[in-house]
Amino acid sequence: MKEGMTLIYKLLRSAEWASFQETALFSGSAVDREDGFIHFSTGSQVAETARRHFSMFDDVWLIAVESESLGPGLKWEPSRGGDLFPHYYGSLPLSAVRESEKLGKGDQGDFLFREDL
């Protein structure tokens, strides 16, 4: 990764990730489309997002995108607790994805994230 690049993260179910890879374009999950933007989280926000919205699933993928590659469609807007969250207004091209990994779960059922997020 280039110096100064900021990664933001999207959580996807396996079927969403497979469809994204097949079509090379992601217009958002059902919740994203309802809200009118694609929800992202920063590294410090993504574990809580996973806990709140994905804990009932075992097929969750963590997708990393360079925020700078998204241009003016990316807005930082207040959300949970007043924190600024990255919201993308547009369809996400597969070429923007820098990393992807299937998340495992620990003994307590919580998602396991790399320490470097």
MODELLER restraints for C-alpha pairs under 7 A, 6 or more apart:
rsr = mdl.restraints
at = mdl.atoms
rsr.add(forms.Gaussian(group=physical.xy_distance, feature=features.Distance(at['CA:5:A'], at['CA:66:A']), mean=6.26, stdev=0.5))
rsr.add(forms.Gaussian(group=physical.xy_distance, feature=features.Distance(at['CA:5:A'], at['CA:68:A']), mean=6.80, stdev=0.5))
rsr.add(forms.Gaussian(group=physical.xy_distance, feature=features.Distance(at['CA:6:A'], at['CA:66:A']), mean=5.58, stdev=0.5))
rsr.add(forms.Gaussian(group=physical.xy_distance, feature=features.Distance(at['CA:6:A'], at['CA:67:A']), mean=5.64, stdev=0.5))
rsr.add(forms.Gaussian(group=physical.xy_distance, feature=features.Distance(at['CA:7:A'], at['CA:64:A']), mean=5.94, stdev=0.5))
rsr.add(forms.Gaussian(group=physical.xy_distance, feature=features.Distance(at['CA:7:A'], at['CA:65:A']), mean=5.36, stdev=0.5))
rsr.add(forms.Gaussian(group=physical.xy_distance, feature=features.Distance(at['CA:7:A'], at['CA:66:A']), mean=4.60, stdev=0.5))
rsr.add(forms.Gaussian(group=physical.xy_distance, feature=features.Distance(at['CA:7:A'], at['CA:67:A']), mean=5.80, stdev=0.5))
rsr.add(forms.Gaussian(group=physical.xy_distance, feature=features.Distance(at['CA:8:A'], at['CA:40:A']), mean=6.30, stdev=0.5))
rsr.add(forms.Gaussian(group=physical.xy_distance, feature=features.Distance(at['CA:8:A'], at['CA:41:A']), mean=5.78, stdev=0.5))
rsr.add(forms.Gaussian(group=physical.xy_distance, feature=features.Distance(at['CA:8:A'], at['CA:42:A']), mean=4.89, stdev=0.5))
rsr.add(forms.Gaussian(group=physical.xy_distance, feature=features.Distance(at['CA:8:A'], at['CA:43:A']), mean=6.62, stdev=0.5))
rsr.add(forms.Gaussian(group=physical.xy_distance, feature=features.Distance(at['CA:8:A'], at['CA:64:A']), mean=5.67, stdev=0.5))
rsr.add(forms.Gaussian(group=physical.xy_distance, feature=features.Distance(at['CA:8:A'], at['CA:65:A']), mean=5.40, stdev=0.5))
rsr.add(forms.Gaussian(group=physical.xy_distance, feature=features.Distance(at['CA:8:A'], at['CA:66:A']), mean=6.35, stdev=0.5))
rsr.add(forms.Gaussian(group=physical.xy_distance, feature=features.Distance(at['CA:8:A'], at['CA:67:A']), mean=6.01, stdev=0.5))
rsr.add(forms.Gaussian(group=physical.xy_distance, feature=features.Distance(at['CA:9:A'], at['CA:40:A']), mean=5.33, stdev=0.5))
rsr.add(forms.Gaussian(group=physical.xy_distance, feature=features.Distance(at['CA:9:A'], at['CA:41:A']), mean=5.14, stdev=0.5))
rsr.add(forms.Gaussian(group=physical.xy_distance, feature=features.Distance(at['CA:9:A'], at['CA:42:A']), mean=6.02, stdev=0.5))
rsr.add(forms.Gaussian(group=physical.xy_distance, feature=features.Distance(at['CA:9:A'], at['CA:43:A']), mean=6.91, stdev=0.5))
rsr.add(forms.Gaussian(group=physical.xy_distance, feature=features.Distance(at['CA:9:A'], at['CA:46:A']), mean=6.84, stdev=0.5))
rsr.add(forms.Gaussian(group=physical.xy_distance, feature=features.Distance(at['CA:9:A'], at['CA:62:A']), mean=6.56, stdev=0.5))
rsr.add(forms.Gaussian(group=physical.xy_distance, feature=features.Distance(at['CA:9:A'], at['CA:63:A']), mean=5.51, stdev=0.5))
rsr.add(forms.Gaussian(group=physical.xy_distance, feature=features.Distance(at['CA:9:A'], at['CA:64:A']), mean=4.67, stdev=0.5))
rsr.add(forms.Gaussian(group=physical.xy_distance, feature=features.Distance(at['CA:9:A'], at['CA:65:A']), mean=6.31, stdev=0.5))
rsr.add(forms.Gaussian(group=physical.xy_distance, feature=features.Distance(at['CA:10:A'], at['CA:39:A']), mean=6.91, stdev=0.5))
rsr.add(forms.Gaussian(group=physical.xy_distance, feature=features.Distance(at['CA:10:A'], at['CA:40:A']), mean=4.93, stdev=0.5))
rsr.add(forms.Gaussian(group=physical.xy_distance, feature=features.Distance(at['CA:10:A'], at['CA:41:A']), mean=6.52, stdev=0.5))
rsr.add(forms.Gaussian(group=physical.xy_distance, feature=features.Distance(at['CA:10:A'], at['CA:62:A']), mean=5.96, stdev=0.5))
rsr.add(forms.Gaussian(group=physical.xy_distance, feature=features.Distance(at['CA:10:A'], at['CA:63:A']), mean=5.10, stdev=0.5))
rsr.add(forms.Gaussian(group=physical.xy_distance, feature=features.Distance(at['CA:10:A'], at['CA:64:A']), mean=6.57, stdev=0.5))
rsr.add(forms.Gaussian(group=physical.xy_distance, feature=features.Distance(at['CA:11:A'], at['CA:60:A']), mean=6.51, stdev=0.5))
rsr.add(forms.Gaussian(group=physical.xy_distance, feature=features.Distance(at['CA:11:A'], at['CA:61:A']), mean=5.63, stdev=0.5))
rsr.add(forms.Gaussian(group=physical.xy_distance, feature=features.Distance(at['CA:11:A'], at['CA:62:A']), mean=4.93, stdev=0.5))
rsr.add(forms.Gaussian(group=physical.xy_distance, feature=features.Distance(at['CA:11:A'], at['CA:63:A']), mean=6.25, stdev=0.5))
rsr.add(forms.Gaussian(group=physical.xy_distance, feature=features.Distance(at['CA:12:A'], at['CA:60:A']), mean=5.60, stdev=0.5))
rsr.add(forms.Gaussian(group=physical.xy_distance, feature=features.Distance(at['CA:12:A'], at['CA:61:A']), mean=5.15, stdev=0.5))
rsr.add(forms.Gaussian(group=physical.xy_distance, feature=features.Distance(at['CA:12:A'], at['CA:62:A']), mean=6.65, stdev=0.5))
rsr.add(forms.Gaussian(group=physical.xy_distance, feature=features.Distance(at['CA:13:A'], at['CA:59:A']), mean=5.55, stdev=0.5))
rsr.add(forms.Gaussian(group=physical.xy_distance, feature=features.Distance(at['CA:13:A'], at['CA:60:A']), mean=4.63, stdev=0.5))
rsr.add(forms.Gaussian(group=physical.xy_distance, feature=features.Distance(at['CA:13:A'], at['CA:61:A']), mean=6.09, stdev=0.5))
rsr.add(forms.Gaussian(group=physical.xy_distance, feature=features.Distance(at['CA:14:A'], at['CA:59:A']), mean=5.42, stdev=0.5))
rsr.add(forms.Gaussian(group=physical.xy_distance, feature=features.Distance(at['CA:14:A'], at['CA:60:A']), mean=6.05, stdev=0.5))
rsr.add(forms.Gaussian(group=physical.xy_distance, feature=features.Distance(at['CA:14:A'], at['CA:61:A']), mean=6.54, stdev=0.5))
rsr.add(forms.Gaussian(group=physical.xy_distance, feature=features.Distance(at['CA:20:A'], at['CA:26:A']), mean=5.37, stdev=0.5))
rsr.add(forms.Gaussian(group=physical.xy_distance, feature=features.Distance(at['CA:20:A'], at['CA:94:A']), mean=6.97, stdev=0.5))
rsr.add(forms.Gaussian(group=physical.xy_distance, feature=features.Distance(at['CA:21:A'], at['CA:94:A']), mean=6.73, stdev=0.5))
rsr.add(forms.Gaussian(group=physical.xy_distance, feature=features.Distance(at['CA:24:A'], at['CA:93:A']), mean=5.88, stdev=0.5))
rsr.add(forms.Gaussian(group=physical.xy_distance, feature=features.Distance(at['CA:24:A'], at['CA:94:A']), mean=4.71, stdev=0.5))
rsr.add(forms.Gaussian(group=physical.xy_distance, feature=features.Distance(at['CA:25:A'], at['CA:91:A']), mean=6.41, stdev=0.5))
rsr.add(forms.Gaussian(group=physical.xy_distance, feature=features.Distance(at['CA:25:A'], at['CA:92:A']), mean=5.58, stdev=0.5))
rsr.add(forms.Gaussian(group=physical.xy_distance, feature=features.Distance(at['CA:25:A'], at['CA:93:A']), mean=4.57, stdev=0.5))
rsr.add(forms.Gaussian(group=physical.xy_distance, feature=features.Distance(at['CA:25:A'], at['CA:94:A']), mean=5.66, stdev=0.5))
rsr.add(forms.Gaussian(group=physical.xy_distance, feature=features.Distance(at['CA:26:A'], at['CA:91:A']), mean=5.50, stdev=0.5))
rsr.add(forms.Gaussian(group=physical.xy_distance, feature=features.Distance(at['CA:26:A'], at['CA:92:A']), mean=4.96, stdev=0.5))
rsr.add(forms.Gaussian(group=physical.xy_distance, feature=features.Distance(at['CA:26:A'], at['CA:93:A']), mean=6.43, stdev=0.5))
rsr.add(forms.Gaussian(group=physical.xy_distance, feature=features.Distance(at['CA:27:A'], at['CA:91:A']), mean=4.48, stdev=0.5))
rsr.add(forms.Gaussian(group=physical.xy_distance, feature=features.Distance(at['CA:27:A'], at['CA:92:A']), mean=6.33, stdev=0.5))
rsr.add(forms.Gaussian(group=physical.xy_distance, feature=features.Distance(at['CA:28:A'], at['CA:38:A']), mean=5.45, stdev=0.5))
rsr.add(forms.Gaussian(group=physical.xy_distance, feature=features.Distance(at['CA:32:A'], at['CA:38:A']), mean=4.89, stdev=0.5))
rsr.add(forms.Gaussian(group=physical.xy_distance, feature=features.Distance(at['CA:32:A'], at['CA:39:A']), mean=6.21, stdev=0.5))
rsr.add(forms.Gaussian(group=physical.xy_distance, feature=features.Distance(at['CA:37:A'], at['CA:87:A']), mean=5.99, stdev=0.5))
rsr.add(forms.Gaussian(group=physical.xy_distance, feature=features.Distance(at['CA:37:A'], at['CA:88:A']), mean=5.34, stdev=0.5))
rsr.add(forms.Gaussian(group=physical.xy_distance, feature=features.Distance(at['CA:37:A'], at['CA:89:A']), mean=4.68, stdev=0.5))
rsr.add(forms.Gaussian(group=physical.xy_distance, feature=features.Distance(at['CA:37:A'], at['CA:90:A']), mean=6.79, stdev=0.5))
rsr.add(forms.Gaussian(group=physical.xy_distance, feature=features.Distance(at['CA:38:A'], at['CA:87:A']), mean=5.62, stdev=0.5))
rsr.add(forms.Gaussian(group=physical.xy_distance, feature=features.Distance(at['CA:38:A'], at['CA:88:A']), mean=4.94, stdev=0.5))
rsr.add(forms.Gaussian(group=physical.xy_distance, feature=features.Distance(at['CA:38:A'], at['CA:89:A']), mean=6.46, stdev=0.5))
rsr.add(forms.Gaussian(group=physical.xy_distance, feature=features.Distance(at['CA:39:A'], at['CA:86:A']), mean=6.74, stdev=0.5))
rsr.add(forms.Gaussian(group=physical.xy_distance, feature=features.Distance(at['CA:39:A'], at['CA:87:A']), mean=5.06, stdev=0.5))
rsr.add(forms.Gaussian(group=physical.xy_distance, feature=features.Distance(at['CA:39:A'], at['CA:88:A']), mean=6.70, stdev=0.5))
rsr.add(forms.Gaussian(group=physical.xy_distance, feature=features.Distance(at['CA:40:A'], at['CA:85:A']), mean=6.74, stdev=0.5))
rsr.add(forms.Gaussian(group=physical.xy_distance, feature=features.Distance(at['CA:40:A'], at['CA:86:A']), mean=5.23, stdev=0.5))
rsr.add(forms.Gaussian(group=physical.xy_distance, feature=features.Distance(at['CA:40:A'], at['CA:87:A']), mean=5.83, stdev=0.5))
rsr.add(forms.Gaussian(group=physical.xy_distance, feature=features.Distance(at['CA:41:A'], at['CA:85:A']), mean=5.89, stdev=0.5))
rsr.add(forms.Gaussian(group=physical.xy_distance, feature=features.Distance(at['CA:41:A'], at['CA:86:A']), mean=6.10, stdev=0.5))
rsr.add(forms.Gaussian(group=physical.xy_distance, feature=features.Distance(at['CA:43:A'], at['CA:117:A']), mean=4.65, stdev=0.5))
rsr.add(forms.Gaussian(group=physical.xy_distance, feature=features.Distance(at['CA:44:A'], at['CA:117:A']), mean=6.79, stdev=0.5))
rsr.add(forms.Gaussian(group=physical.xy_distance, feature=features.Distance(at['CA:60:A'], at['CA:102:A']), mean=5.97, stdev=0.5))
rsr.add(forms.Gaussian(group=physical.xy_distance, feature=features.Distance(at['CA:60:A'], at['CA:103:A']), mean=5.79, stdev=0.5))
rsr.add(forms.Gaussian(group=physical.xy_distance, feature=features.Distance(at['CA:61:A'], at['CA:100:A']), mean=6.78, stdev=0.5))
rsr.add(forms.Gaussian(group=physical.xy_distance, feature=features.Distance(at['CA:61:A'], at['CA:101:A']), mean=5.56, stdev=0.5))
rsr.add(forms.Gaussian(group=physical.xy_distance, feature=features.Distance(at['CA:61:A'], at['CA:102:A']), mean=4.29, stdev=0.5))
rsr.add(forms.Gaussian(group=physical.xy_distance, feature=features.Distance(at['CA:61:A'], at['CA:103:A']), mean=5.66, stdev=0.5))
rsr.add(forms.Gaussian(group=physical.xy_distance, feature=features.Distance(at['CA:62:A'], at['CA:100:A']), mean=5.56, stdev=0.5))
rsr.add(forms.Gaussian(group=physical.xy_distance, feature=features.Distance(at['CA:62:A'], at['CA:101:A']), mean=5.38, stdev=0.5))
rsr.add(forms.Gaussian(group=physical.xy_distance, feature=features.Distance(at['CA:62:A'], at['CA:102:A']), mean=6.24, stdev=0.5))
rsr.add(forms.Gaussian(group=physical.xy_distance, feature=features.Distance(at['CA:62:A'], at['CA:103:A']), mean=6.61, stdev=0.5))
rsr.add(forms.Gaussian(group=physical.xy_distance, feature=features.Distance(at['CA:63:A'], at['CA:97:A']), mean=6.65, stdev=0.5))
rsr.add(forms.Gaussian(group=physical.xy_distance, feature=features.Distance(at['CA:63:A'], at['CA:99:A']), mean=5.87, stdev=0.5))
rsr.add(forms.Gaussian(group=physical.xy_distance, feature=features.Distance(at['CA:63:A'], at['CA:100:A']), mean=4.50, stdev=0.5))
rsr.add(forms.Gaussian(group=physical.xy_distance, feature=features.Distance(at['CA:63:A'], at['CA:101:A']), mean=6.79, stdev=0.5))
rsr.add(forms.Gaussian(group=physical.xy_distance, feature=features.Distance(at['CA:64:A'], at['CA:97:A']), mean=5.78, stdev=0.5))
rsr.add(forms.Gaussian(group=physical.xy_distance, feature=features.Distance(at['CA:64:A'], at['CA:98:A']), mean=5.58, stdev=0.5))
rsr.add(forms.Gaussian(group=physical.xy_distance, feature=features.Distance(at['CA:64:A'], at['CA:99:A']), mean=4.99, stdev=0.5))
rsr.add(forms.Gaussian(group=physical.xy_distance, feature=features.Distance(at['CA:64:A'], at['CA:100:A']), mean=6.20, stdev=0.5))
rsr.add(forms.Gaussian(group=physical.xy_distance, feature=features.Distance(at['CA:65:A'], at['CA:96:A']), mean=5.70, stdev=0.5))
rsr.add(forms.Gaussian(group=physical.xy_distance, feature=features.Distance(at['CA:65:A'], at['CA:97:A']), mean=4.74, stdev=0.5))
rsr.add(forms.Gaussian(group=physical.xy_distance, feature=features.Distance(at['CA:65:A'], at['CA:98:A']), mean=5.44, stdev=0.5))
rsr.add(forms.Gaussian(group=physical.xy_distance, feature=features.Distance(at['CA:66:A'], at['CA:96:A']), mean=6.82, stdev=0.5))
rsr.add(forms.Gaussian(group=physical.xy_distance, feature=features.Distance(at['CA:66:A'], at['CA:98:A']), mean=6.90, stdev=0.5))
rsr.add(forms.Gaussian(group=physical.xy_distance, feature=features.Distance(at['CA:69:A'], at['CA:96:A']), mean=6.60, stdev=0.5))
rsr.add(forms.Gaussian(group=physical.xy_distance, feature=features.Distance(at['CA:73:A'], at['CA:88:A']), mean=5.48, stdev=0.5))
rsr.add(forms.Gaussian(group=physical.xy_distance, feature=features.Distance(at['CA:73:A'], at['CA:89:A']), mean=4.90, stdev=0.5))
rsr.add(forms.Gaussian(group=physical.xy_distance, feature=features.Distance(at['CA:73:A'], at['CA:90:A']), mean=6.30, stdev=0.5))
rsr.add(forms.Gaussian(group=physical.xy_distance, feature=features.Distance(at['CA:74:A'], at['CA:86:A']), mean=6.48, stdev=0.5))
rsr.add(forms.Gaussian(group=physical.xy_distance, feature=features.Distance(at['CA:74:A'], at['CA:87:A']), mean=5.67, stdev=0.5))
rsr.add(forms.Gaussian(group=physical.xy_distance, feature=features.Distance(at['CA:74:A'], at['CA:88:A']), mean=4.39, stdev=0.5))
rsr.add(forms.Gaussian(group=physical.xy_distance, feature=features.Distance(at['CA:74:A'], at['CA:89:A']), mean=6.28, stdev=0.5))
rsr.add(forms.Gaussian(group=physical.xy_distance, feature=features.Distance(at['CA:75:A'], at['CA:86:A']), mean=5.75, stdev=0.5))
rsr.add(forms.Gaussian(group=physical.xy_distance, feature=features.Distance(at['CA:75:A'], at['CA:87:A']), mean=5.26, stdev=0.5))
rsr.add(forms.Gaussian(group=physical.xy_distance, feature=features.Distance(at['CA:75:A'], at['CA:88:A']), mean=6.27, stdev=0.5))
rsr.add(forms.Gaussian(group=physical.xy_distance, feature=features.Distance(at['CA:76:A'], at['CA:84:A']), mean=5.48, stdev=0.5))
rsr.add(forms.Gaussian(group=physical.xy_distance, feature=features.Distance(at['CA:76:A'], at['CA:85:A']), mean=5.27, stdev=0.5))
rsr.add(forms.Gaussian(group=physical.xy_distance, feature=features.Distance(at['CA:76:A'], at['CA:86:A']), mean=4.60, stdev=0.5))
rsr.add(forms.Gaussian(group=physical.xy_distance, feature=features.Distance(at['CA:76:A'], at['CA:87:A']), mean=6.17, stdev=0.5))
rsr.add(forms.Gaussian(group=physical.xy_distance, feature=features.Distance(at['CA:77:A'], at['CA:84:A']), mean=4.88, stdev=0.5))
rsr.add(forms.Gaussian(group=physical.xy_distance, feature=features.Distance(at['CA:77:A'], at['CA:85:A']), mean=5.36, stdev=0.5))
rsr.add(forms.Gaussian(group=physical.xy_distance, feature=features.Distance(at['CA:77:A'], at['CA:86:A']), mean=6.53, stdev=0.5))
rsr.add(forms.Gaussian(group=physical.xy_distance, feature=features.Distance(at['CA:77:A'], at['CA:87:A']), mean=6.94, stdev=0.5))
rsr.add(forms.Gaussian(group=physical.xy_distance, feature=features.Distance(at['CA:78:A'], at['CA:84:A']), mean=4.30, stdev=0.5))
rsr.add(forms.Gaussian(group=physical.xy_distance, feature=features.Distance(at['CA:78:A'], at['CA:85:A']), mean=6.10, stdev=0.5))
rsr.add(forms.Gaussian(group=physical.xy_distance, feature=features.Distance(at['CA:79:A'], at['CA:85:A']), mean=6.30, stdev=0.5))
rsr.add(forms.Gaussian(group=physical.xy_distance, feature=features.Distance(at['CA:103:A'], at['CA:111:A']), mean=6.36, stdev=0.5))
rsr.add(forms.Gaussian(group=physical.xy_distance, feature=features.Distance(at['CA:103:A'], at['CA:112:A']), mean=6.35, stdev=0.5))
rsr.add(forms.Gaussian(group=physical.xy_distance, feature=features.Distance(at['CA:104:A'], at['CA:111:A']), mean=5.80, stdev=0.5))
rsr.add(forms.Gaussian(group=physical.xy_distance, feature=features.Distance(at['CA:104:A'], at['CA:112:A']), mean=5.58, stdev=0.5))
rsr.add(forms.Gaussian(group=physical.xy_distance, feature=features.Distance(at['CA:105:A'], at['CA:111:A']), mean=4.31, stdev=0.5))
rsr.add(forms.Gaussian(group=physical.xy_distance, feature=features.Distance(at['CA:105:A'], at['CA:112:A']), mean=5.36, stdev=0.5))
rsr.add(forms.Gaussian(group=physical.xy_distance, feature=features.Distance(at['CA:106:A'], at['CA:112:A']), mean=6.14, stdev=0.5))
